Amino acid sequence: MTRGLVRLSLICSILTCGLTSSADDVDDALAAVEAAEADFESAIEAAKQTLVNAYKQEIVKQTESAKLENVTRLATGLQLFEADGLLMEPELEEQYKVFGRASKAARDVLLETYRVASATLAASGSIEQVQEIQQKIQDRGLVSKLVSLQLTSKTTLYLAHGNSKGFMEGTRTAGLNATFEMIVGLSTDGIVRESVQKSGIQGKPSEIVSFRSISVPNHYLAHGNNELLLQRYIDADAFRQNASFRIHKGLFRTSAISFEAVNYPDHYLTMDAGGFVRLQKRKPTAEFSRAATFTITRPKFPIW
């Protein structure tokens, strides 16, 4: 089913509930959306400024302690956060969680406003406007599930990213870079429901999902040249396909899961002998099955 047809079916389902909406209701809904978007931007900027202040306070602290190497590193980290939103300094992990919770709260408020407005607009027959709001929900990534991915056959290893590549990292060091937002697959119809529980991203077989980094904004796990890479989002079908994976029952243990590339049938994410994660054609061996089976766990770094 195409994206347009799926969205149309959602709209039709709302209309069949017998809802009606006046022109004033539509105007009010659109005004609420505009106000909520402005409030969202303000809330995100406030959260960012709080974290900037935390960086500056830590830099002062390290300066007073004459730890100049730390000062240089933190100053670089501050520049990277202000420019690209990168989160990378261990001293500020608790402040990252404050930032994450504030950002998530702002996202939830905006999502609820979008949901209510969508119902009002659908009831009025404003299909194009509903589609625009649904696209905003997808573009902003407002529906997600915070997860980490553990190798089922060796529970001390978690999927992480480093130097733009995916690899398996040990429990003791797995944290920010081993935590992802699991979202509706970039290469699916894009339909978004009003809650995570109904969003199609519960990690069940047949779902198509994508994984977005929490420490490097707007970057996703995607395969390229049979490697698993962390790449900045590109508005292109090829990228969306490379960053989308279909969930299957685990090849090693059926209570767990395995990830098949949507654009390379029978090719799965697996850990190679060096600990890196690659896309490989399925082999009928126990070794391959163990290397290609993961368990969705609670996030190693619960940023919210």
Secondary structure, 3 states (H helix, E strand, C coil): CCHHHHHHHHHHHHHCCCCCCCHHHHHHHHHHHHHHHHHHHHHHHHHHHHHHHHHHHHHHHHHHCCCHHHHHHHHHHHHHHHHHCCCCCHHHHHHHHHHHHHHHHHHHHHHHHHHHHHHHHHHCCCHHHHHHHHHHHHHHCCCCEEEEEEECCCCCEEEEEECCEEEEEECCCCCHHHCEEEEECCCCCCCCCCCHHHCCCCCCCCCEEEEEECCCCCEEEEEECCEEEEEECCCCHHHHHHCCEEEEECCCCCCCEEEEECCCCCEEEEECCCCEEEEEECCCCHHHHHHCCEEEECCCCCCC
